[in-house]
Amino acid sequence: MLNWLRHFELERVSFLFGVIIATIFWWVFTKAKIIFPPIKIFIKNQLKSFRQNQISGVYLAVKTEALQRAQSNHLANILFSLDEIIIEPKLIVQPMIDNEEDHSFFDSEIANLVPYTPENPFLSRNYGVPKITILQSLQKNANIVITGLSGMGKSVTLAHLVSSIARDLPECGELIGKAPLYFHILDTDILQNPKQSLFDACYKALVNKIPVSVVPRLAKFIQTEVSDNNAILIIDGIDELPQNEFDIAVNFIEDIHNNFPNIQIILSATPFYLGKLLHLNFIPLTLAAWSNMDISIYYDKWSRYWYEQVLQNNSEAKYFINQRLLSNWISVNLKPLTALEYTLFIWGALSGNLRGDSTLSIYESFYTRILGTKYSPDNLATFGDAFIEKQSHYIKPSDLKNEILNPLISIGAIRENHNGTVSFNHPDLLGFIASLAQIISSPVKGIDEILRWSLSYSYWGFRVSREANNSWLEELILEEKPPLQAHLLAISFWLRHAQQKLPWRNSLIKKLIQFIQNKRLPFSIRVRYITAFMMANDPSTTLFIRQMMSQPDNALKIISALAIGVGAPDPSLIGDLVNACDQKDAQIQKYSMIGLSTYNDDVALHTIARLLLQAEETVRQLAAEVLANIPPQGEEILKDAITMDDILVRRSAIFGLVKLPELWAFEILQKLSVEDSQWVVRIAAAQALEFLDQKNVFSPQKILPYFDNQWLIKFAGQENIGISPLDSPIPVLLKALNNGAENDRCKAIEFLQRMPNESVITAIYQQYYGNTNISAEIFNGLWNIWATGEILPATIQYGLN
């Protein structure tokens, strides 16, 4: 048995060869964990590159077409491109609800003083509350719904977003290279077939827009970009749909959300109806109203391009008016209106056919200019009423049979949809002409249904502005119940159209004044009513504000100071604000200074500068922040302030410099952090630089499922409760709302507004009447619950009043 061992010997070459092979094998095996992943990534990248080369032509075609369509997606597209006249849209930042340690030393003091009112952005239009661009809002992959009234610029905001992505601008950040799947809801058959796939809907929306040569590769392109998470879905026009169609569109969005949870989606809606979007974890961001400075810049852009491109600087042209003379006249109109109405105003003024500065005159001037000899109120009324009768904002051209259709299409007021229908680009343009019909009747639908469809809301807003007999509206005003008074706040926007002697207008103003003067209401709620009052642009406004400022009640003084920034600036109130700044109360000084910041006036500017030099430290810091929002004079004052000997002045000036997105301000902070003689100034400057180093501070985070939310997990752990995807989080959230710290209560409201039921509403009602510290957060939560379509019960049935 052992004989074979006696004759065993190794063949030297074979042995060495085996050793070498084995060594190589084990070396490769041990290095596989290091070598194989890069190889895998390399192969994956090569395959991805190969696929991208296949679809690169489609990618370029889709981006080019989207850019062209976006640049023409505004009312005056026959005159100018969007980039030539756009005022960059801004979104109001939601207040951050974080732990105390997460709060920065340089968080905006203005944001702490000016209440967040997403349903009415006119309150903060002239104040430097934090605002972000649409690009900044998308940097953390959140799904966004832009909210705002008709005419505020939601479609323009989406068009601006698409233009930026299509050009791969550096500001796009995380969106660079994304494929913009951009279309109008009526360019698809989603409303008729909501169960179709995202691929089919996008294909149908884009196939007729891109060159024929790339159509065969379009379907593959859409599938690849969506599957690789390299697409961003931007749908326009959903805010124009009636409630039932809005819900159909959102059901389609829900299917996308379930099948492709990583794709980023951007939509638009009104503040009065969001449907299930909150349940789907969309974040509503309010489109900011234009400031006085924005309006003036917009007028200047229009005037410059009008004289250069339309009149070609020909003084012999019809309606040629001296540009400086015209600019001085139009610059007076700074009252709170929508972007659409500012456009109609400046267009009418430059064309020479403006019939007045009231909103009704502005709309009428537009139609008389466009239609010329074909202008007839009766024809317009018949045309508009066809949409109202069908309860639809889109209609077949054959149902109109009216000679004014083609002129309205050619000017861009009406769009031709791919489903063979036509629709108005702006509900207010349609609502105005439909209201011309001589019909005396009350609405068949309830007020909630009216508010939740932008066309119906616009139509009735114009109708009641013409009719003296609106008993149904007066009854609504008198019977409106707490806690929201949502109907009153919603119809207050109609005041900008209403003639002064209308009974319902006077009834509404009286009701608003009662709420403003009601000391039992929280400050953040009373401010909403003064903002609503300011929408009337009433001649008695100055007298009313002056009377409130003379009251011994400090709350009324503060409310009146905030109200000044809502309307057009009235120089006669500067003296009242200056006197208020001389009072010893720091809060009065702060709010009066904020009111002064809305004036382009030397006395106002010098008063703010004086407070920077002489007031107590928190007032000085606010003064610096306010000055940062008054270019260029305020910026020059800040430059001087950091050279002064007074340590408090230099340190306070940093609170203004940190708010300026300018290189020179950053360089000054760097210099102060190293070279200033006082350590308190150096430390403040260093902290400011750390604050500026944070990226996308105000960009909303994508909302995670409740069972992955760190705050909820931590709170539940403190209560010895588990969080599971199989269990409802409502009991834990109600415990946080009822027993948690203030921060916990605010966090709970953020969640509960997305899952309303009777127990949730009851608990929030109890907090509303018992916890004034978070009244603003509770109000916003209740508003969002109402905007989902819930009918809020009367508070009296819960024993509350």
C-alpha positions in Angstrom: 0.0 0.0 0.0 2.9 2.3 0.7 4.8 1.3 -2.4 3.5 4.3 -4.3 5.1 6.6 -1.8 8.5 5.0 -2.5 8.2 5.8 -6.2 6.5 9.3 -5.7 8.4 12.3 -6.9 7.4 15.8 -8.0 7.8 16.9 -11.6 9.6 20.2 -11.0 8.0 22.3 -13.9 4.5 21.2 -13.2 4.9 21.8 -9.5 6.2 25.3 -10.0 3.5 26.0 -12.5 0.8 24.8 -10.0 2.2 27.0 -7.2 2.2 30.0 -9.4 -1.4 29.4 -10.6 -2.6 28.8 -7.0 -0.8 31.9 -5.8 -2.4 34.0 -8.5 -5.8 32.5 -7.8 -5.7 33.1 -4.1 -4.3 36.7 -4.6 -7.2 37.4 -7.0 -9.6 35.8 -4.6 -8.5 37.9 -1.6 -8.4 41.1 -3.7 -11.8 40.5 -5.3 -13.6 42.7 -2.8 -11.4 45.6 -3.9 -11.2 44.8 -7.6 -14.6 43.7 -8.5 -16.7 46.7 -7.4 -14.8 49.2 -9.5 -15.0 46.8 -12.4 -18.7 46.5 -11.9 -19.1 50.2 -11.7 -16.9 50.6 -14.8 -19.1 48.2 -16.8 -22.3 49.8 -15.4 -21.0 53.3 -16.5 -20.0 52.0 -19.9 -23.5 50.6 -20.4 -25.1 53.8 -19.1 -22.8 55.8 -21.5 -23.8 53.5 -24.4 -27.5 54.0 -23.6 -27.1 57.8 -23.2 -25.3 57.9 -26.6 -28.3 56.2 -28.1 -30.8 58.7 -26.7 -28.6 61.8 -26.7 -30.4 63.2 -29.7 -33.7 62.8 -28.0 -32.4 64.3 -24.8 -31.2 67.4 -26.7 -34.5 67.6 -28.6 -36.6 67.4 -25.4 -34.6 70.0 -23.7 -34.6 72.4 -26.7 -38.4 72.1 -27.1 -39.0 72.5 -23.4 -36.9 75.7 -23.4 -38.7 77.2 -26.4 -42.1 76.4 -24.9 -41.1 77.7 -21.5 -39.8 81.0 -22.9 -43.2 81.6 -24.6 -45.3 80.5 -21.6 -46.4 84.0 -20.5 -49.1 86.4 -21.7 -46.8 88.9 -23.6 -44.9 86.2 -25.5 -45.7 87.9 -28.8 -43.6 90.9 -27.7 -40.9 89.6 -25.4 -39.3 86.3 -24.3 -39.7 85.3 -20.7 -36.1 86.0 -19.8 -36.4 89.6 -21.0 -39.1 90.7 -18.6 -39.2 88.1 -15.8 -39.0 89.0 -12.2 -37.4 85.9 -10.7 -40.1 84.1 -8.8 -39.5 83.6 -5.1 -41.1 81.1 -2.7 -41.8 82.0 0.9 -39.8 79.8 3.3 -41.8 77.8 5.8 -40.8 78.5 9.4 -38.3 75.8 10.6 -39.4 73.7 13.5 -36.2 72.3 14.9 -34.5 71.7 18.2 -33.2 74.8 19.9 -29.6 73.7 19.3 -30.3 73.6 15.6 -31.3 77.3 15.5 -28.6 79.6 14.1 -27.5 82.8 15.8 -28.2 84.4 12.4 -31.7 83.2 11.7 -33.9 86.0 10.3 -35.3 88.2 13.0 -37.7 89.6 10.5 -39.1 86.1 9.9 -39.7 85.8 13.7 -41.6 89.1 13.7 -43.7 88.9 10.5 -46.2 86.0 10.8 -46.1 83.3 8.1 -49.4 83.6 6.2 -49.2 81.1 3.2 -52.8 81.8 2.2 -52.1 85.5 1.8 -48.5 86.3 0.8 -49.2 90.0 0.5 -48.5 90.6 4.2 -44.7 89.9 3.7 -44.3 91.2 0.2 -42.2 94.2 1.2 -40.4 92.7 4.1 -37.2 90.7 4.0 -38.6 87.4 5.2 -36.5 84.4 3.9 -37.4 83.5 0.4 -35.9 80.9 -2.0 -36.0 80.4 -5.7 -37.7 77.4 -7.3 -34.3 75.9 -8.0 -33.2 76.1 -4.4 -36.5 74.5 -3.2 -35.7 71.3 -5.2 -32.1 70.7 -4.0 -33.1 68.0 -1.5 -35.4 66.0 -3.7 -38.6 67.2 -2.2 -41.9 67.0 -4.1 -43.2 70.5 -4.3 -46.6 72.0 -5.0 -46.5 75.8 -5.7 -49.5 77.6 -4.3 -50.9 81.0 -5.2 -53.9 82.8 -6.5 -54.6 82.8 -10.2 -52.4 85.3 -12.0 -49.7 85.3 -9.3 -47.2 83.6 -11.7 -47.3 79.8 -11.0 -47.0 78.9 -14.7 -44.2 81.4 -15.1 -42.4 79.9 -12.1 -42.6 76.4 -13.7 -41.4 77.9 -17.1 -38.5 79.6 -15.3 -37.6 76.3 -13.7 -37.7 74.5 -17.0 -35.6 77.2 -18.8 -32.9 76.9 -16.1 -32.8 73.1 -16.2 -32.8 73.0 -20.0 -29.7 75.3 -20.0 -28.0 73.4 -17.2 -27.3 76.6 -15.4 -24.9 76.4 -12.4 -27.7 77.5 -10.1 -29.5 74.2 -10.9 -27.1 72.3 -8.5 -28.5 68.8 -8.0 -30.8 69.2 -11.1 -28.0 69.6 -13.6 -28.3 67.0 -16.3 -31.9 66.1 -15.4 -34.4 65.6 -18.3 -37.3 68.0 -17.8 -40.6 66.1 -18.6 -42.6 69.3 -18.9 -46.2 69.5 -20.1 -49.6 71.0 -19.5 -52.2 68.6 -18.1 -54.5 69.3 -21.1 -51.8 68.2 -23.5 -52.5 64.7 -22.3 -55.5 62.4 -21.8 -54.8 61.9 -18.2 -58.2 63.2 -17.1 -59.9 60.7 -19.4 -57.5 57.8 -18.7 -55.8 58.3 -15.3 -54.7 54.7 -15.0 -52.2 55.0 -17.9 -48.5 54.7 -17.1 -46.2 57.6 -16.6 -44.4 56.5 -19.8 -47.5 56.7 -21.9 -48.6 60.0 -20.5 -45.2 61.6 -21.2 -45.0 60.1 -24.6 -48.4 61.5 -25.7 -47.5 64.9 -24.3 -44.2 65.2 -26.0 -44.5 63.2 -29.3 -46.1 66.0 -31.2 -43.7 68.6 -30.0 -40.2 67.2 -30.8 -38.7 66.6 -34.3 -40.0 63.6 -36.2 -36.4 62.3 -36.6 -36.1 61.5 -32.9 -39.7 60.2 -32.3 -38.8 56.5 -32.7 -36.4 56.8 -29.7 -38.7 58.9 -27.5 -40.4 56.0 -25.7 -37.0 54.4 -24.9 -35.7 57.8 -23.7 -38.5 58.3 -21.3 -38.2 54.8 -19.8 -34.4 55.1 -19.4 -34.5 58.6 -17.8 -37.2 57.7 -15.4 -35.6 54.3 -14.5 -32.2 55.9 -13.9 -33.8 58.7 -11.8 -32.5 61.2 -14.2 -35.9 62.9 -15.0 -37.9 65.6 -13.2 -41.7 65.7 -13.8 -43.1 69.2 -14.2 -46.9 69.4 -14.8 -48.6 72.7 -15.5 -52.3 73.6 -15.3 -53.5 71.3 -12.5 -54.3 74.4 -10.5 -56.9 75.4 -13.1 -58.9 72.1 -12.8 -62.3 71.9 -11.0 -62.2 69.8 -7.8 -63.3 66.5 -9.4 -60.7 66.7 -12.2 -58.1 67.9 -9.8 -58.7 64.7 -7.8 -58.4 62.6 -11.0 -55.0 64.2 -11.8 -53.8 63.7 -8.2 -54.8 60.0 -8.4 -52.5 59.8 -11.4 -49.8 61.4 -9.4 -50.4 59.0 -6.6 -49.8 56.0 -9.0 -46.5 57.6 -10.1 -45.5 58.2 -6.5 -46.1 54.5 -5.7 -44.4 53.1 -8.8 -41.5 55.6 -9.0 -41.0 56.9 -5.4 -37.7 58.6 -6.3 -38.9 60.7 -9.2 -39.2 64.4 -8.3 -42.5 66.0 -9.1 -43.4 69.7 -9.2 -47.1 70.9 -9.5 -49.2 74.0 -8.9 -52.4 74.5 -6.9 -54.4 77.3 -5.3 -54.2 77.9 -1.6 -57.9 76.8 -1.3 -57.6 73.2 -2.5 -54.8 70.7 -2.3 -56.7 67.5 -2.3 -54.6 64.5 -1.4 -51.3 66.2 -2.1 -50.4 66.6 1.5 -51.2 62.9 2.1 -48.7 62.1 -0.6 -46.1 64.2 1.2 -46.0 67.1 -1.2 -44.7 70.2 0.4 -46.8 73.4 -0.4 -44.6 76.4 -1.0 -46.3 79.8 -1.4 -45.4 82.0 -4.3 -44.3 85.4 -2.9 -46.2 88.5 -3.9 -44.2 91.2 -5.6 -42.5 93.9 -3.5 -42.6 97.5 -4.5 -39.1 97.2 -5.8 -40.1 94.1 -7.9 -43.0 96.1 -9.4 -40.8 99.1 -10.2 -38.2 96.9 -11.9 -40.9 95.1 -13.9 -42.3 98.4 -15.1 -38.8 99.6 -16.1 -38.1 96.4 -18.0 -41.3 96.7 -19.9 -40.7 100.3 -20.7 -37.1 99.7 -21.9 -38.0 96.8 -24.2 -41.2 98.6 -25.4 -39.3 101.6 -26.5 -36.4 99.6 -28.0 -38.2 96.7 -29.7 -41.8 97.8 -30.2 -41.5 101.6 -30.9 -37.8 101.3 -31.9 -37.3 104.6 -30.3 -39.4 106.3 -33.0 -40.8 109.5 -31.6 -43.2 109.6 -34.5 -44.9 106.3 -33.6 -48.5 106.2 -32.5 -49.0 106.7 -28.7 -45.3 107.7 -28.3 -45.0 109.3 -24.9 -41.8 110.6 -23.3 -40.4 107.6 -21.4 -39.4 109.4 -18.3 -42.8 111.1 -18.0 -44.6 107.8 -18.5 -42.3 106.0 -15.9 -43.0 108.6 -13.3 -46.8 108.1 -13.8 -46.9 104.3 -13.8 -44.5 104.0 -10.9 -47.3 105.3 -8.6 -49.3 102.1 -9.0 -47.7 99.9 -6.3 -50.9 98.6 -4.7 -51.2 94.9 -4.0 -52.3 93.1 -7.3 -51.3 89.9 -9.1 -48.4 89.7 -11.5 -51.0 89.3 -14.3 -52.7 92.6 -13.3 -49.4 94.4 -13.2 -48.7 93.1 -16.7 -52.1 94.3 -18.0 -51.5 97.7 -16.4 -48.1 98.4 -17.9 -49.1 97.0 -21.3 -52.2 99.2 -21.3 -50.2 102.3 -20.2 -47.5 101.8 -22.9 -50.1 101.1 -25.5 -52.0 104.3 -24.7 -55.4 102.8 -24.1 -55.5 102.3 -20.4 -58.9 103.3 -19.1 -58.0 103.7 -15.5 -56.0 102.0 -12.7 -58.8 99.9 -11.2 -58.6 96.2 -11.9 -61.8 96.2 -13.8 -60.5 99.0 -16.0 -57.2 97.1 -16.5 -58.9 94.0 -17.8 -61.3 96.0 -20.0 -58.4 97.9 -21.5 -56.8 94.6 -22.5 -59.8 93.3 -24.4 -60.5 96.6 -26.1 -56.9 96.8 -27.3 -56.8 93.2 -28.5 -60.2 93.1 -30.2 -60.4 96.6 -31.5 -63.6 97.1 -33.5 -64.7 93.6 -32.6 -64.9 94.5 -28.9 -68.4 94.0 -27.6 -69.2 93.3 -23.9 -72.2 91.2 -25.0 -70.0 89.1 -27.3 -67.4 88.7 -24.6 -70.1 87.7 -22.1 -71.5 85.1 -24.4 -68.1 83.7 -25.1 -67.1 83.5 -21.5 -70.5 82.2 -20.3 -70.1 79.1 -22.6 -67.4 77.9 -20.2 -69.4 78.6 -17.1 -72.4 76.8 -18.4 -70.3 73.7 -19.2 -68.6 74.0 -15.8 -65.3 73.5 -17.6 -62.3 75.7 -18.3 -61.6 73.9 -21.6 -64.1 73.6 -24.4 -64.4 72.6 -28.0 -64.0 75.5 -30.5 -67.2 74.4 -32.2 -69.2 75.2 -29.0 -68.0 78.8 -29.1 -68.9 80.0 -32.7 -67.6 83.4 -31.9 -65.4 85.8 -34.1 -63.3 86.8 -31.1 -61.7 83.3 -30.7 -58.9 83.7 -33.3 -57.7 87.1 -32.0 -57.6 85.7 -28.4 -55.6 82.7 -29.7 -53.2 84.9 -31.6 -52.5 87.2 -28.7 -51.8 84.2 -26.3 -54.9 84.6 -24.1 -56.2 81.3 -25.2 -54.3 78.1 -25.8 -55.1 75.3 -28.2 -54.8 72.0 -26.4 -53.7 68.7 -28.0 -57.0 67.1 -27.0 -58.8 69.3 -29.5 -60.1 71.8 -27.0 -59.2 75.4 -26.2 -58.7 77.0 -22.8 -57.8 80.3 -21.3 -54.2 80.7 -20.1 -55.4 82.7 -17.2 -58.6 81.9 -15.3 -58.9 85.7 -14.4 -59.1 86.6 -18.1 -62.0 84.2 -18.5 -63.6 85.1 -15.2 -63.7 88.7 -16.2 -65.5 88.3 -19.5 -67.9 85.7 -18.1 -68.9 88.1 -15.4 -70.1 90.6 -18.1 -73.2 88.5 -18.6 -76.4 90.1 -17.4 -77.4 87.4 -15.0 -78.9 88.1 -11.6 -78.7 84.9 -9.6 -77.1 83.4 -6.5 -74.6 80.6 -7.0 -76.0 77.1 -7.2 -72.9 75.6 -5.6 -71.8 76.2 -2.0 -69.0 78.6 -1.1 -66.4 75.7 -0.6 -67.0 74.5 -4.2 -66.7 78.0 -5.5 -63.4 78.5 -3.7 -61.9 75.2 -4.8 -62.1 75.9 -8.5 -59.9 78.8 -9.7 -62.3 79.7 -12.6 -65.4 79.7 -10.4 -63.5 81.7 -7.7 -62.4 84.3 -10.3 -65.9 84.4 -12.0 -67.8 85.1 -8.8 -65.1 87.6 -7.7 -65.7 89.7 -10.8 -69.5 89.2 -10.7 -70.0 90.4 -7.1 -67.7 93.4 -7.9 -70.4 94.7 -10.3 -73.7 93.8 -8.7 -75.2 95.7 -5.8 -77.6 92.9 -4.9 -75.6 90.0 -3.4 -77.6 89.0 -0.4 -76.1 85.5 -0.4 -72.7 87.0 0.0 -73.8 89.3 2.8 -75.3 86.3 4.6 -72.0 84.5 4.3 -70.1 87.4 5.8 -72.5 87.7 8.8 -72.7 83.9 9.5 -69.1 83.0 9.0 -68.0 80.8 11.9 -64.7 80.3 13.7 -62.0 79.0 14.0 -60.7 79.8 10.5 -63.1 82.2 8.9 -61.5 80.7 5.8 -64.4 81.9 3.6 -63.9 85.5 4.7 -60.2 85.4 4.2 -60.6 83.9 0.7 -63.2 86.3 -0.5 -61.2 89.3 0.8 -59.2 89.1 -2.4 -62.3 90.1 -4.2 -62.1 93.5 -2.5 -59.5 94.6 -5.0 -62.2 94.5 -7.7 -65.2 95.8 -5.8 -66.7 99.2 -6.3 -66.7 101.3 -3.1 -70.5 101.6 -2.5 -71.3 97.9 -2.8 -73.2 96.8 0.4 -71.3 93.5 0.7 -68.0 95.3 0.5 -68.8 97.5 3.4 -70.2 94.6 5.4 -66.9 92.7 4.8 -64.7 95.6 5.8 -66.7 96.1 9.0 -66.4 92.5 9.8 -62.6 92.5 9.2 -62.2 95.6 11.4 -64.1 93.8 14.2 -61.6 90.9 14.1 -58.6 93.3 13.9 -59.7 95.0 17.1 -60.7 91.8 18.9 -58.1 91.5 21.7 -59.0 87.9 22.4 -57.7 86.7 19.0 -54.0 85.8 18.7 -51.7 88.3 17.1 -50.9 86.1 14.1 -54.7 85.8 13.4 -55.5 89.5 13.7 -52.6 90.3 11.3 -54.4 88.2 8.7 -57.5 90.3 8.9 -55.6 93.6 8.5 -53.9 92.1 5.4 -57.3 91.2 4.0 -58.5 94.7 4.8 -55.6 96.2 2.9 -56.7 94.4 -0.3 -59.6 96.8 -0.6 -57.2 99.8 -1.4 -59.8 101.9 0.4 -59.4 105.7 0.6 -59.9 105.6 4.4 -57.0 103.2 4.9 -54.5 105.9 5.9 -56.9 107.3 8.5 -57.7 103.9 9.9 -54.0 103.0 10.3 -53.2 106.4 11.9 -56.0 105.9 14.4 -54.7 102.4 15.3 -51.2 103.7 15.8 -52.5 106.3 18.2 -54.2 103.7 20.4 -52.6 102.8 23.8 -52.8 99.1 22.9 -49.4 98.1 21.6 -50.8 95.2 19.7 -52.8 97.6 17.5 -49.7 99.7 16.9 -47.8 96.7 15.8 -50.6 95.4 13.6 -50.9 98.8 11.9 -47.1 99.1 11.3 -47.1 95.7 9.6 -50.1 96.7 7.5 -48.3 99.6 6.0 -46.1 97.3 3.9 -49.1 95.5 2.4 -50.5 98.5 0.4 -49.0 101.1 -1.8 -46.6 103.3 0.3 -48.3 106.4 1.7 -45.6 109.1 2.6 -47.9 110.8 5.0 -47.5 107.8 7.5 -43.7 108.2 7.7 -43.9 110.7 10.5 -46.1 108.4 12.5 -43.6 105.5 12.1 -40.7 107.8 13.0 -42.5 108.9 16.2 -43.2 105.2 17.1 -39.4 104.5 16.6 -38.7 107.0 19.4 -40.8 105.1 21.9 -38.9 103.0 24.6 -40.7 99.7 23.8 -38.3 97.6 21.8 -41.1 95.7 20.1 -42.7 98.9 18.9 -39.4 100.1 17.6 -38.8 96.9 15.7 -42.2 96.8 14.0 -42.1 100.5 13.2 -38.7 100.1 11.7 -39.9 97.2 9.5 -42.8 99.5 8.3 -40.3 102.3 7.5 -38.2 99.9 5.4 -41.0 99.9 2.7 -40.3 103.6 1.9 -37.8 104.9 -0.5 -37.3 107.9 1.6 -34.3 109.7 3.2 -36.1 110.3 6.5 -37.1 106.7 6.8 -33.6 105.5 6.0 -32.0 107.9 8.4 -34.3 106.8 11.2 -33.3 103.1 10.6 -29.6 104.1 10.6 -30.1 106.0 13.8 -31.5 102.9 15.5 -28.5 101.0 14.3 -26.3 103.5 16.1 -28.3 104.2 19.3 -30.9 101.5 20.1 -30.5 98.5 22.4 -28.6 95.6 20.8 -31.5 93.4 19.5 -33.0 96.5 17.8 -29.6 97.3 16.3 -29.3 93.8 14.9 -32.7 94.1 13.3 -31.8 97.5 11.9 -28.8 95.9 10.2 -31.0 93.1 8.7 -33.5 95.7 7.5 -30.8 97.8 5.9 -29.6 94.7 4.0 -33.0 94.7 2.2 -32.7 98.4 1.1 -30.2 98.4 -1.8 -28.1 100.4 -2.5 -28.4 102.9 0.3 -28.7 100.4 3.1 -25.7 98.5 1.8 -23.6 101.6 1.9 -24.7 102.3 5.5 -23.6 98.8 6.5 -20.2 99.3 4.9 -19.8 102.5 6.9 -21.0 100.8 10.1 -18.2 98.1 10.2 -15.6 100.9 10.2 -17.0 102.7 13.3 -15.3 102.6 16.7 -18.5 101.5 18.5 -18.2 97.7 19.1 -22.0 97.2 19.2 -22.4 98.9 15.8 -19.8 96.8 14.2 -21.1 93.6 15.7 -24.7 94.5 14.8 -23.7 95.3 11.2 -22.7 91.7 10.8 -26.4 90.7 11.1 -27.0 92.7 7.9 -23.9 91.6 6.0 -24.7 87.9 6.5 -28.0 88.5 4.7 -26.3 89.9 1.5 -25.6 87.4 -1.2 -22.7 89.5 -2.4 -19.0 88.7 -2.7 -17.9 92.0 -1.1 -20.0 91.3 2.0 -18.4 87.8 2.3 -14.9 89.4 2.0 -15.7 91.9 4.7 -16.8 89.2 7.0 -13.6 87.3 6.3 -11.6 90.3 7.1 -13.5 91.1 10.3 -13.1 87.5 11.5 -9.3 87.9 11.4 -8.4 91.5 11.7 -11.0 93.2 14.0 -9.5 94.5 17.2 -12.3 93.1 19.4 -12.8 89.4 19.9 -16.6 89.7 20.2 -16.7 91.1 16.7 -14.2 88.5 15.4 -16.3 85.7 16.9 -19.5 87.1 15.4 -18.0 87.4 12.0 -16.6 83.8 12.2 -20.1 82.5 13.2 -21.5 84.4 10.2 -19.1 82.7 7.9 -20.1 79.3 9.3 -23.7 80.2 8.7 -23.0 81.1 5.1 -21.0 77.8 4.6 -24.2 75.9 5.1 -25.7 74.8 1.7 -29.4 75.1 0.9 -30.3 76.0 4.5 -33.9 76.8 3.5 -34.4 74.1 1.0 -37.2 71.8 2.2 -36.3 68.2 3.0 -38.1 65.3 1.3 -40.7 64.1 3.7 -39.9 60.5 4.9 -42.5 58.0 6.0 -43.6 58.6 9.6 -41.9 55.3 10.7 -38.5 56.7 9.4 -38.9 60.1 11.0 -36.2 60.7 13.6 -38.2 63.1 15.7 -41.2 60.8 15.9 -39.1 57.8 16.7 -37.3 59.7 19.5 -40.5 61.1 21.0 -42.2 57.6 20.9 -39.1 56.1 22.6 -39.4 58.7 25.4 -43.0 57.5 25.8 -42.1 53.8 25.6 -44.1 53.4 22.5 -43.0 51.6 19.3 -43.4 53.0 15.8 -44.3 50.5 13.1 -45.4 50.8 9.5 -48.3 48.5 10.4 -49.7 50.9 13.1 -51.2 54.3 12.8 -49.0 57.1 14.2 -52.0 59.2 15.1 -52.2 58.1 18.8 -48.5 59.0 19.3 -48.9 62.3 17.5 -51.9 63.2 19.6 -49.9 62.5 22.7 -47.2 64.8 21.4 -49.8 67.5 20.5 -51.4 67.3 24.0 -48.5 66.7 26.3 -45.3 67.5 24.4 -43.0 70.5 24.5 -43.8 73.4 22.2 -41.5 72.1 19.5 -43.1 68.6 19.8 -46.6 70.2 19.4 -45.5 72.0 16.2 -44.0 68.8 14.8 -47.1 66.9 15.6 -49.2 69.4 13.7 -47.0 69.0 10.7 -47.9 65.3 10.6 -51.5 65.5 11.7 -52.5 68.0 9.0 -51.6 65.3 6.5 -53.9 62.6 8.1 -57.0 64.5 9.3 -59.9 62.8 11.0 -62.4 63.7 13.7 -60.1 63.0 16.6 -57.3 65.0 15.0 -59.5 68.0 14.4 -60.9 67.9 17.9 -57.4 67.8 19.4 -56.2 70.7 17.2 -59.3 72.7 18.1 -58.5 72.2 21.8 -55.0 73.5 21.3 -56.2 76.4 19.2 -58.2 77.8 22.1 -55.8 76.8 24.8 -52.2 77.4 23.5 -51.7 80.8 22.1 -47.9 80.3 21.9 -48.3 78.2 18.8 -51.5 79.7 17.4 -49.9 80.5 14.1 -48.8 76.9 13.6 -52.2 75.7 14.6 -54.0 78.1 12.2 -51.8 77.0 9.3 -52.4 73.3 10.2 -56.2 73.8 10.2 -56.0 75.8 7.0 -54.1 72.9 5.3 -56.7 70.4 6.7 -59.5 72.6 5.2 -57.6 72.7 1.9 -57.5 68.9 1.7 -61.3 69.1 1.2 -62.3 68.4 4.8 -65.3 70.4 6.1 -64.3 71.8 9.4 -67.1 71.4 12.0 -68.3 74.4 14.0 -66.3 74.8 17.2 -69.4 75.3 19.3 -70.2 71.6 19.0 -67.0 70.9 21.0 -68.0 73.4 23.6 -65.6 76.0 22.2 -66.3 79.6 21.1 
